Amino acid sequence: MVKALLAGGKHNITAIQRHDSSNNAIDGCTVAKIDYSDPSTVVSALRDNNNIDILVVTMNARAPKEVDQLLYRAAADAGVPWVVVSKIFLTSSFRILWVSVY
C-alpha cells in the first residue's frame, strides 16, 4: 500500500516507528521515532509531520490493546481527523482481515 501511494506522487508518508526498532522504512517515507512508554512522543510525531490527514494503523492483532488506545488518543490529541485500523487475525486454517474506519 505504501509503495503504491508513493508511486502516485501525490502523498507524503510518515512511518511511525518504535525508537528502538532497527527496521528500515520504505524509501521515500519520513520516519518518526516514538516511545510507547511516553505518549507525548506519539502526539509529537503526529502533530509535527506536515499536517497528517490520516493515521493508518497496521499492527499485529496480538499487539496489546493499550498500544491501539494510545495511538487513537494520540491521533485525537494531535488533531488527525481520520484513523484507519487494519488488523490481520491468523489461525492455523484461515485468515480474517478486519478493517474499520474511525
C-alpha positions as CSV (number, residue, x, y, z in Angstrom):
1,M,0.0,0.0,0.0
2,V,2.7,2.5,0.9
3,K,4.7,1.8,-2.3
4,A,1.6,2.4,-4.4
5,L,0.8,5.7,-2.6
6,L,4.3,6.9,-3.0
7,A,4.4,5.9,-6.7
8,G,1.4,8.1,-7.4
9,G,3.5,11.1,-6.3
10,K,0.5,12.8,-4.5
11,H,1.2,11.7,-0.9
12,N,3.7,12.2,1.8
13,I,4.1,9.2,4.1
14,T,5.4,9.3,7.6
15,A,6.1,5.9,9.2
16,I,5.9,5.9,13.0
17,Q,8.5,3.5,14.3
18,R,9.5,2.4,17.8
19,H,12.6,4.3,19.0
20,D,14.5,1.0,19.5
21,S,13.5,-0.6,16.1
22,S,16.2,-1.4,13.6
23,N,13.7,-2.0,10.7
24,N,14.2,0.1,7.6
25,A,11.3,2.2,6.3
26,I,10.3,2.1,2.7
27,D,12.3,4.5,0.6
28,G,10.5,7.8,0.3
29,C,8.9,7.6,3.7
30,T,9.7,10.0,6.5
31,V,10.4,8.2,9.8
32,A,9.2,9.5,13.1
33,K,10.7,7.6,16.1
34,I,8.4,7.1,19.1
35,D,8.4,5.6,22.5
36,Y,5.2,3.9,23.5
37,S,6.0,4.4,27.2
38,D,5.9,8.2,26.5
39,P,2.7,9.1,24.8
40,S,3.9,12.7,24.1
41,T,6.4,11.3,21.6
42,V,3.5,9.8,19.6
43,V,1.5,13.0,19.7
44,S,4.6,15.0,18.6
45,A,5.2,12.6,15.8
46,L,1.7,13.0,14.5
47,R,1.5,16.8,15.1
48,D,4.9,17.8,13.8
49,N,4.9,15.9,10.5
50,N,3.3,18.1,7.9
51,N,-0.4,18.1,8.8
52,I,-1.1,14.4,8.8
53,D,-4.6,13.8,7.3
54,I,-5.0,10.1,8.2
55,L,-3.4,7.6,10.5
56,V,-3.3,4.1,9.1
57,V,-2.7,1.6,12.0
58,T,-1.3,-1.7,10.7
59,M,-0.3,-3.7,13.8
60,N,-0.3,-7.4,14.6
61,A,-3.6,-8.5,16.1
62,R,-1.7,-9.7,19.1
63,A,-0.4,-6.2,20.0
64,P,-1.6,-5.1,23.4
65,K,-4.9,-3.1,23.3
66,E,-3.2,-0.4,25.2
67,V,-1.0,0.4,22.2
68,D,-4.0,0.8,19.9
69,Q,-5.7,3.0,22.5
70,L,-2.5,5.1,22.8
71,L,-2.4,5.6,19.1
72,Y,-6.1,6.6,18.9
73,R,-5.7,9.1,21.8
74,A,-2.5,10.5,20.3
75,A,-4.3,11.0,16.9
76,A,-7.1,12.8,18.6
77,D,-4.7,15.0,20.6
78,A,-2.7,15.8,17.5
79,G,-5.8,16.7,15.5
80,V,-5.5,13.9,13.0
81,P,-9.1,13.7,11.5
82,W,-9.1,10.1,10.3
83,V,-7.8,6.8,11.7
84,V,-8.0,3.6,9.7
85,V,-7.3,0.4,11.5
86,S,-6.3,-2.8,9.7
87,K,-5.6,-5.9,11.7
88,I,-5.0,-9.4,10.5
89,F,-6.0,-12.3,12.7
90,L,-4.4,-15.6,11.8
91,T,-5.4,-19.1,12.7
92,S,-4.0,-22.4,11.5
93,S,-6.6,-22.8,8.8
94,F,-7.6,-19.4,7.5
95,R,-7.0,-15.6,7.6
96,I,-9.6,-13.0,8.5
97,L,-9.0,-9.4,7.7
98,W,-10.7,-6.8,9.8
99,V,-10.7,-3.2,8.7
100,S,-12.5,-0.3,10.5
101,V,-12.6,3.4,9.9
102,Y,-13.0,5.7,12.9
